[in-house]
Structures are given as C-alpha cells and as structure tokens.
Amino acid sequence: MCRYILMSEPDHIIVKPIPNLSRDGRAAAFPFFYIEPEKNEKVLRKFFPEDKGPITKIDPIGNSPVIIEKVSFSFLLSIRSDLRN
C-alpha cells in the first residue's frame, strides 16, 4: 500500500514523473505567482492569527498539486470541520 497521496486537478497534464519532495511528515506543494497572502490578510487572519507572525509567512501555494503522507492527510480531514467555522 502507498504511503503518499498526490492531489492534482483534472486539467493538470503530467508528462514526467513528479519527484516525491515530501519529507518528515511535511507535504510538498508548488508555488503560484498569483497567490498573494498579503492581499487577503483580513480573511487569512481567521486561520492565521497575529500571534503566529506576519501574513507573509504563509506560503504562496495552492491546493494542487500536493504530495502528502496519508497520515498527515487523515489529520487534516479530522480537523476540516473546525477550519470551516
């Protein structure tokens, strides 16, 4: 059984194998130039309070593509409902 999950979108075309860059329980994601956390600070502060530091500490990544360990993904699913409130 596989230890990792690759999350991607249906419009992604993968022409070469994607290296598994996930290490030590940390997911690997890919940056997007158009994601700018500082432009959405008011919304993001709901999930990233001031005591966690400047909003620029949030990586400019999307939800896909991501490579994540199944254990880590299961944890995220367990807290998902808390994140929506």
C-alpha positions as YAML, in Angstrom:
chain: A
units: angstrom
residues:
- id: 1
  name: MET
  ca: [0.00, 0.00, 0.00]
- id: 2
  name: CYS
  ca: [1.23, 3.51, -0.80]
- id: 3
  name: ARG
  ca: [2.25, 5.94, 1.95]
- id: 4
  name: TYR
  ca: [1.60, 9.12, -0.04]
- id: 5
  name: ILE
  ca: [-1.25, 10.83, -1.88]
- id: 6
  name: LEU
  ca: [-0.80, 13.03, -4.95]
- id: 7
  name: MET
  ca: [-3.58, 15.59, -5.15]
- id: 8
  name: SER
  ca: [-3.96, 17.20, -8.55]
- id: 9
  name: GLU
  ca: [-6.64, 18.73, -10.72]
- id: 10
  name: PRO
  ca: [-8.17, 17.29, -13.88]
- id: 11
  name: ASP
  ca: [-6.54, 19.94, -16.07]
- id: 12
  name: HIS
  ca: [-3.01, 19.03, -14.98]
- id: 13
  name: ILE
  ca: [-1.03, 17.20, -17.62]
- id: 14
  name: ILE
  ca: [1.86, 15.27, -16.10]
- id: 15
  name: VAL
  ca: [4.47, 14.44, -18.73]
- id: 16
  name: LYS
  ca: [7.34, 13.40, -16.44]
- id: 17
  name: PRO
  ca: [7.37, 11.61, -13.09]
- id: 18
  name: ILE
  ca: [6.91, 14.01, -10.18]
- id: 19
  name: PRO
  ca: [9.62, 13.57, -7.53]
- id: 20
  name: ASN
  ca: [8.31, 12.97, -4.03]
- id: 21
  name: LEU
  ca: [9.60, 16.04, -2.19]
- id: 22
  name: SER
  ca: [7.51, 15.36, 0.92]
- id: 23
  name: ARG
  ca: [9.77, 14.80, 3.94]
- id: 24
  name: ASP
  ca: [9.41, 14.22, 7.65]
- id: 25
  name: GLY
  ca: [5.61, 14.48, 7.67]
- id: 26
  name: ARG
  ca: [5.59, 17.73, 5.69]
- id: 27
  name: ALA
  ca: [3.66, 17.92, 2.46]
- id: 28
  name: ALA
  ca: [5.27, 19.20, -0.73]
- id: 29
  name: ALA
  ca: [3.38, 21.85, -2.66]
- id: 30
  name: PHE
  ca: [4.21, 24.09, -5.59]
- id: 31
  name: PRO
  ca: [4.24, 27.91, -5.60]
- id: 32
  name: PHE
  ca: [1.94, 30.04, -7.71]
- id: 33
  name: PHE
  ca: [2.95, 33.59, -8.65]
- id: 34
  name: TYR
  ca: [-0.63, 34.88, -8.46]
- id: 35
  name: ILE
  ca: [-1.29, 33.80, -4.86]
- id: 36
  name: GLU
  ca: [-0.53, 36.81, -2.65]
- id: 37
  name: PRO
  ca: [-1.44, 36.24, 1.01]
- id: 38
  name: GLU
  ca: [-0.80, 39.88, 1.92]
- id: 39
  name: LYS
  ca: [-3.67, 40.96, -0.35]
- id: 40
  name: ASN
  ca: [-6.11, 38.78, 1.62]
- id: 41
  name: GLU
  ca: [-4.89, 39.40, 5.15]
- id: 42
  name: LYS
  ca: [-8.34, 40.10, 6.60]
- id: 43
  name: VAL
  ca: [-9.66, 36.68, 5.57]
- id: 44
  name: LEU
  ca: [-6.45, 34.79, 6.31]
- id: 45
  name: ARG
  ca: [-6.17, 36.13, 9.86]
- id: 46
  name: LYS
  ca: [-9.17, 33.95, 10.75]
- id: 47
  name: PHE
  ca: [-6.90, 30.93, 10.22]
- id: 48
  name: PHE
  ca: [-3.51, 32.56, 10.89]
- id: 49
  name: PRO
  ca: [-3.81, 34.83, 13.96]
- id: 50
  name: GLU
  ca: [-1.44, 37.72, 14.64]
- id: 51
  name: ASP
  ca: [0.47, 35.71, 17.27]
- id: 52
  name: LYS
  ca: [1.65, 33.32, 14.54]
- id: 53
  name: GLY
  ca: [3.55, 36.13, 12.86]
- id: 54
  name: PRO
  ca: [3.34, 38.23, 9.72]
- id: 55
  name: ILE
  ca: [0.98, 37.16, 6.96]
- id: 56
  name: THR
  ca: [4.00, 36.86, 4.65]
- id: 57
  name: LYS
  ca: [4.90, 33.65, 6.50]
- id: 58
  name: ILE
  ca: [2.06, 31.95, 4.56]
- id: 59
  name: ASP
  ca: [3.49, 30.22, 1.50]
- id: 60
  name: PRO
  ca: [2.03, 31.24, -1.88]
- id: 61
  name: ILE
  ca: [0.81, 27.74, -2.73]
- id: 62
  name: GLY
  ca: [-2.43, 26.29, -3.98]
- id: 63
  name: ASN
  ca: [-4.18, 23.13, -3.01]
- id: 64
  name: SER
  ca: [-2.86, 21.29, -6.03]
- id: 65
  name: PRO
  ca: [-0.57, 19.70, -6.93]
- id: 66
  name: VAL
  ca: [0.39, 18.47, -3.49]
- id: 67
  name: ILE
  ca: [2.14, 15.32, -2.32]
- id: 68
  name: ILE
  ca: [1.21, 14.43, 1.26]
- id: 69
  name: GLU
  ca: [1.57, 11.42, 3.56]
- id: 70
  name: LYS
  ca: [-1.68, 9.58, 4.19]
- id: 71
  name: VAL
  ca: [-1.24, 10.05, 7.96]
- id: 72
  name: SER
  ca: [-0.97, 13.83, 7.56]
- id: 73
  name: PHE
  ca: [-3.92, 13.93, 5.18]
- id: 74
  name: SER
  ca: [-6.03, 11.94, 7.67]
- id: 75
  name: PHE
  ca: [-5.19, 14.52, 10.35]
- id: 76
  name: LEU
  ca: [-6.31, 17.36, 8.07]
- id: 77
  name: LEU
  ca: [-9.58, 15.57, 7.40]
- id: 78
  name: SER
  ca: [-10.15, 15.19, 11.15]
- id: 79
  name: ILE
  ca: [-9.93, 18.98, 11.70]
- id: 80
  name: ARG
  ca: [-11.62, 20.03, 8.45]
- id: 81
  name: SER
  ca: [-14.94, 20.91, 10.03]
- id: 82
  name: ASP
  ca: [-13.18, 23.15, 12.57]
- id: 83
  name: LEU
  ca: [-11.47, 25.07, 9.76]
- id: 84
  name: ARG
  ca: [-14.77, 25.82, 8.02]
- id: 85
  name: ASN
  ca: [-16.30, 27.57, 11.06]
...
